[in-house]
């Protein structure tokens, strides 16, 4: 295997990029960022300095992954979703602090969602398109809206569960 970097992508030599990863047109990957193996970094994606992506992460077009964001393996980041990293942003604030955000294994975040810093998205959770996440999302939770609120449970297979049991694959959540 090897790494593919589109000729129009801007990738720092100080970035750590795993084998099999593909970085597409107009993407920017900053120094000291870490991208795992077999990831897809789509068109016009920005990976900030010190951002961390696990293995097999799929980052759709126009996504911003800022310093302070850690994404585990098998995560889907939908088109134009974004993270924040400053709870009190001001253009003139010179001593601002990074507030970390965590996205756990297998989670999916829909198109145009915003993840406010200081939150954690649980394993295999699903954030609906356009949602604004302002608090932690439990594992396997399905959240939607602004602010995002839980409306159900999602299986590892991606289907909505009934009573914490998946009608498609039989997976049962522990209580």
N, C-alpha and C positions, 0 to 999 in steps of 0.2 A: 504494500500500500504506500501511499504518499499523500502529501498535502496539496490541494489545489487552491491557488490564489489567482483570481481573475486579474488581468492586467490593470484594470482601473481601481482595484482595491488598494487601500493604504494600510499596510500592516507593519507595525514596528518590529524591528529585529529583536527587541527585548520582550516581545510577547511569547508566551509558551503555547504552542499549538500541537494538539495530538494528531497522531497518524490517522489518515482517512478523512480528515476534516476538509470541507469545501467552503471557501470564502468567495462570495460572488461580487458582482459589479458594484462599485461605489461604496463598498463597506469600509469602515475604518476600525482598526483594532489597535488600541493604544499599548504603550509600554507597560510591562509588569502585569498584564492581564493573563489569565489562564483559560484556555479553551481545550476541552477534553478531546477524546478520540471520536471519529465518525460523526462529527457535528455538521450541521448545515447552517451557515451564516448567509442569509439571503441579501438581496439588493438593498443598498442604502441603510445598512445596520451600523449602529455605533456601539462599540464595546470599549468602555472607559478603562483608564488605568486601574489596575488591581481588581477589576471585576473577575468573577470566577464562574465558569460554565463547566459542568460535568461532562460525561460521555453521552453521546447520542442525543444531544440537545438540538432541537430544530427551532431556529430563530427566523421568523417570517420577515417580509419586507418592512422597512421603516421602523424598526424596534430600537429603543435606546436602553442599554444595560449600563448603569452608572456604577462608579466606585462605591463599594459598600454592599453590592448585590452579590449573593452567592446562590447559584442555581445547581441543584444536584442532577444526577443522571436521568435520562429519558423524559425530559421536560419539553413541553411544547409552548412556545411564546408566539401568539397569534399576531397577524399583521397590525402594525401601528400601535401596539400596546406599549406602555412605557412604565418605567420605575422612577421614583424620586429618591433623593438621598439627603435632603436637608429639610428639617421640620419648620425652620424659621427663615425662609429665603429672603435675602435682600441683596441687591446688586452691589451695595457698598459695604457689606459685612465682610471684613477681612479675616475674622477669626471664627468662621462657621465650622460646625462639626458634622462629620459623616454620621448618619444614622443607618445602621445595617438592616438589610432585608434578606430573608431566606425563602427559597422556593425548594421544597422537598421533592424527592424522587417521584417521577411519574405524573406530576401535576400538569395541568393544562390551563393556559390563560388565553381567553378569547380576544378577538380583534378589538382594538381601541380601548382596552381596559387600562386603568391606571392603578398601580400598586403604590400606595403611600408608604414611605420608608418607616421602618420600625415594626413591620408586620412580618408574619411567617405564613406561608401557604403550605398546608399539610400534604403528606404523601397522597398521590392520586386524586387530590382535590381538583375541582373544575371551577374556573371563574368565567362567568358568562361575558359575552361581548359587550363592550361599553360600560362595564361595571367599574366602580371606584372602591377599591379595597382599603378600608381605614382601620381594620382590626384583624387579628389572627384568624385564619381559616383552618378549621380542623381537618384532619385526614379524611379523605373520601367525601368531603362536603361539596355540595353544589351551591354556589352563591351567585346572585345577580343583583343588579340595581345600583343606585347611588343614594346613600352608601350601600355597599353590597350587604345582602342579608341571605342567610341560608334558607333554601327552599326544598332541599332534599339531599339525597346521598348518591354518589357515583361509584360504580365498580371500577376495579383495576382495568377491566376490558373497555371502559369508557361509556357504558350504558347506565342509565338511571336505575337505581335499585328501589325495591319496594320493601319496606320494613327491614332494611339493612340486609336483604338477600337479593342477589342478582337473578332475575328471571331468565337471563340469557346463558350464563356460564355456571350458575349455582354457587358463586362465591358468597360466603356469609361473614359479615363483620362481627367482631367480638364486641360485646357490650361493655 
